[in-house]
């Protein structure tokens, strides 16, 4: 898992995300901790979540979702690539 922060503006983050995603026999998830647009920089990631902020409360909620304690109930507020505004999955 990698938690990005405006990765679209950071070639170093994008390179690291790609390297981690290419590791064999490893599941990978990208979590954008600011805007949902990071997915446009690395559309090949298999699992993508967006928290829209990196405050402790949101990181605790993310941990709950990743551990299965909480459902992921967000709705995409904008269109990102092939995912239209209002997408839930």
Secondary structure, 3 states (H helix, E strand, C coil): CEEECCHHHCHHHHHHHHHHHCCCCCCCCEEECCCCCHHHHCCCCCCEEECCCCCHHHHHHHHHHHHCCCCCCCCCCCCECCECCCCCC
